[in-house]
Each structure stands twice: as structure tokens, then as C-alpha cells.
Amino acid sequence: MYYNPHPYFVYPNYYPTWAWAMANQSTTQQPSRHLAMPTNPANRNPFPPVNINKLKTSAKRIKAIMQQAQLLTDKIDESEQFAHDLMDAAQQSNKTEVEKLIASTGITIKFETNYTPDGIRIIFTDSDCCKLTLNLNW
């Protein structure tokens, strides 16, 4: 048996002719001048002019954050004991020890740590400017 999800059919001749004519008439009115986004014929770009000062500042400040992250990754790479202690403290959910070990690498900026059985995530933050997220798996 055939199932019809739309049991009611609408035929063009179902509507009265006056309703059909009203729905299909062409309008000669001008479009509304109250548009959601104003248009300016001289400048069709709806966005403000480009200002790269904040972007350049962020790029300069993120370099310093990356140098801080490099301190941590170099220490993990060079010292098996440090890597072992960091992983062991994280797996035991010893947050104070994890933060103490990370700070011992010479990192001076603010950071947050989150860890799972699969790895550790360290988010380096420089006030309102930028963030760098470092994901290390084990």
C-alpha cells in the first residue's frame, strides 16, 4: 500500500480567481527604504574600514607567549625526569604539583591547565589580547 504523507492536494483552480490574481500581481511600488542593513551607493562594503593596528599588536604579543610555551616544551623534551613528574602529577590530578612543575620552567605569564587520561592542555593567556593553547598527548 502506498503511503501519502500529504493527503490534501492543492490545485491551482481551487482558489477563487480574485485570490489567485492578488497573489500573482506584479508590484510597481519602490522597495522599502527601511532595510536591515543600510546601503550606501558610494561604498557598497557593509564593514568598517580595515585597521590593522590591533592585529599587529596581537601578533607581536603572541610571539612572547610562544617563547614562554617553548620553555615548557624544551624542558619536557630535554628532561625525562621532568616529563615523568609532570605526567605522573597530572594523572594523579595533583593540580598544584602540575602548576608548580610548569612554573619551574621559567614561565612568567598566566596559564591554566586541564588534563585528561589522554594528555594535558595548557592555555597561556596574555590579558585581553591573546591566548595560546598547547595540547600535549601521552
LOMARVEX-832347 format. One record per residue (C-alpha): residue in three letters; y, z, x. Coordinates in Angstrom, 3 decimals, always signed. Last residue first. Layout:
<recs>
(rec "ALA", (Y, Z, X));
...
</recs>
This chain:
<recs>
(rec "TRP", (+10.925, +26.084, +50.657));
(rec "ASN", (+13.929, +24.298, +49.217));
(rec "LEU", (+17.572, +24.517, +50.243));
(rec "ASN", (+20.326, +23.630, +47.796));
(rec "LEU", (+23.895, +23.864, +49.131));
(rec "THR", (+26.639, +23.658, +46.521));
(rec "LEU", (+30.168, +23.021, +47.743));
(rec "LYS", (+33.101, +24.071, +45.611));
(rec "CYS", (+36.705, +23.011, +45.550));
(rec "CYS", (+40.310, +23.879, +44.963));
(rec "ASP", (+40.668, +26.903, +42.743));
(rec "SER", (+39.700, +29.430, +45.429));
(rec "ASP", (+37.499, +27.878, +48.138));
(rec "THR", (+33.958, +28.384, +46.863));
(rec "PHE", (+30.623, +28.039, +48.668));
(rec "ILE", (+27.679, +27.920, +46.284));
(rec "ILE", (+24.334, +28.813, +47.866));
(rec "ARG", (+21.156, +27.751, +46.122));
(rec "ILE", (+17.805, +29.021, +47.374));
(rec "GLY", (+14.313, +27.634, +47.046));
(rec "ASP", (+11.164, +27.086, +44.999));
(rec "PRO", (+10.429, +30.679, +43.895));
(rec "THR", (+14.013, +30.797, +42.672));
(rec "TYR", (+17.232, +31.797, +44.341));
(rec "ASN", (+20.858, +32.107, +43.434));
(rec "THR", (+23.595, +32.912, +45.917));
(rec "GLU", (+27.363, +33.016, +45.593));
(rec "PHE", (+29.885, +32.370, +48.360));
(rec "LYS", (+33.409, +33.361, +49.357));
(rec "ILE", (+34.611, +32.127, +52.748));
(rec "THR", (+34.087, +33.812, +56.133));
(rec "ILE", (+30.649, +32.555, +57.143));
(rec "GLY", (+29.805, +33.854, +60.623));
(rec "THR", (+26.007, +33.688, +60.416));
(rec "SER", (+25.883, +37.398, +59.553));
(rec "ALA", (+27.364, +36.610, +56.126));
(rec "ILE", (+24.161, +34.774, +55.163));
(rec "LEU", (+21.988, +37.699, +56.299));
(rec "LYS", (+24.119, +40.234, +54.430));
(rec "GLU", (+24.074, +38.104, +51.285));
(rec "VAL", (+20.290, +37.852, +51.383));
(rec "GLU", (+19.967, +41.589, +52.130));
(rec "THR", (+22.216, +42.497, +49.191));
(rec "LYS", (+20.339, +40.150, +46.868));
(rec "ASN", (+16.871, +41.542, +47.563));
(rec "SER", (+15.019, +39.409, +45.054));
(rec "GLN", (+11.748, +39.833, +47.026));
(rec "GLN", (+11.537, +36.057, +47.426));
(rec "ALA", (+15.136, +36.024, +48.605));
(rec "ALA", (+14.541, +38.738, +51.215));
(rec "ASP", (+11.458, +36.920, +52.554));
(rec "MET", (+13.247, +33.563, +52.698));
(rec "LEU", (+16.200, +35.008, +54.581));
(rec "ASP", (+14.014, +37.042, +56.950));
(rec "HIS", (+11.792, +34.058, +57.744));
(rec "ALA", (+14.737, +31.726, +58.341));
(rec "PHE", (+16.362, +34.341, +60.586));
(rec "GLN", (+13.145, +34.826, +62.565));
(rec "GLU", (+12.640, +31.062, +62.907));
(rec "SER", (+16.095, +30.749, +64.428));
(rec "GLU", (+17.597, +27.345, +65.263));
(rec "ASP", (+17.306, +25.532, +61.919));
(rec "ILE", (+18.271, +28.523, +59.768));
(rec "LYS", (+21.216, +29.288, +62.073));
(rec "ASP", (+22.345, +25.647, +62.060));
(rec "THR", (+22.124, +25.550, +58.242));
(rec "LEU", (+24.277, +28.652, +57.930));
(rec "LEU", (+26.984, +27.573, +60.368));
(rec "GLN", (+26.979, +24.076, +58.833));
(rec "ALA", (+27.834, +25.617, +55.456));
(rec "GLN", (+31.007, +27.026, +57.009));
(rec "GLN", (+31.853, +23.643, +58.516));
(rec "MET", (+31.319, +22.078, +55.085));
(rec "ILE", (+33.763, +24.556, +53.565));
(rec "ALA", (+36.376, +23.593, +56.168));
(rec "LYS", (+35.858, +19.905, +55.377));
(rec "ILE", (+36.210, +20.723, +51.664));
(rec "ARG", (+39.783, +21.845, +52.354));
(rec "LYS", (+40.890, +18.469, +53.712));
(rec "ALA", (+39.229, +16.561, +50.880));
(rec "SER", (+40.789, +18.890, +48.307));
(rec "THR", (+44.252, +18.381, +49.812));
(rec "LYS", (+43.771, +14.597, +49.774));
(rec "LEU", (+42.725, +14.721, +46.107));
(rec "LYS", (+45.719, +16.919, +45.234));
(rec "ASN", (+48.140, +14.477, +46.888));
(rec "ILE", (+46.533, +11.341, +45.434));
(rec "ASN", (+48.889, +10.799, +42.510));
(rec "VAL", (+47.917, +7.880, +40.258));
(rec "PRO", (+50.290, +7.176, +37.377));
(rec "PRO", (+49.321, +8.700, +34.033));
(rec "PHE", (+46.545, +7.051, +32.038));
(rec "PRO", (+46.994, +4.805, +28.962));
(rec "ASN", (+47.408, +1.663, +31.130));
(rec "ARG", (+49.067, -1.033, +28.957));
(rec "ASN", (+52.470, -0.580, +30.579));
(rec "ALA", (+55.233, -2.872, +29.288));
(rec "PRO", (+53.738, -3.185, +25.791));
(rec "ASN", (+53.487, +0.583, +25.451));
(rec "THR", (+50.681, +1.792, +23.277));
(rec "PRO", (+50.434, +5.247, +21.824));
(rec "MET", (+46.936, +6.654, +21.486));
(rec "ALA", (+45.832, +7.804, +18.029));
(rec "LEU", (+47.906, +5.129, +16.369));
(rec "HIS", (+50.749, +5.824, +13.965));
(rec "ARG", (+52.318, +2.373, +13.792));
(rec "SER", (+49.804, +1.341, +11.165));
(rec "PRO", (+48.698, -2.263, +11.245));
(rec "GLN", (+51.016, -4.731, +9.508));
(rec "GLN", (+50.049, -5.636, +5.962));
(rec "THR", (+48.758, -9.085, +5.013));
(rec "THR", (+45.355, -7.848, +4.002));
(rec "SER", (+42.486, -10.133, +3.196));
(rec "GLN", (+40.543, -9.407, +0.046));
(rec "ASN", (+36.858, -8.650, +0.345));
(rec "ALA", (+36.660, -5.166, -1.172));
(rec "MET", (+39.136, -5.946, -3.962));
(rec "ALA", (+37.343, -9.186, -4.879));
(rec "TRP", (+33.979, -7.444, -5.104));
(rec "ALA", (+35.467, -4.691, -7.256));
(rec "TRP", (+37.043, -7.267, -9.634));
(rec "THR", (+33.774, -9.208, -9.837));
(rec "PRO", (+31.797, -6.229, -11.049));
(rec "TYR", (+29.171, -5.164, -8.528));
(rec "TYR", (+25.517, -6.090, -9.049));
(rec "ASN", (+26.131, -9.729, -8.123));
(rec "PRO", (+25.919, -8.954, -4.439));
(rec "TYR", (+22.542, -7.247, -4.879));
(rec "VAL", (+21.933, -3.650, -3.948));
(rec "PHE", (+18.293, -2.692, -3.761));
(rec "TYR", (+17.037, +0.768, -4.561));
(rec "PRO", (+13.669, +1.941, -3.238));
(rec "HIS", (+14.864, +2.160, +0.345));
(rec "PRO", (+11.999, +3.645, +2.384));
(rec "ASN", (+9.564, +1.083, +0.895));
(rec "TYR", (+5.959, +1.978, +1.618));
(rec "TYR", (+3.470, -0.885, +1.273));
(rec "MET", (+0.000, +0.000, +0.000));
</recs>
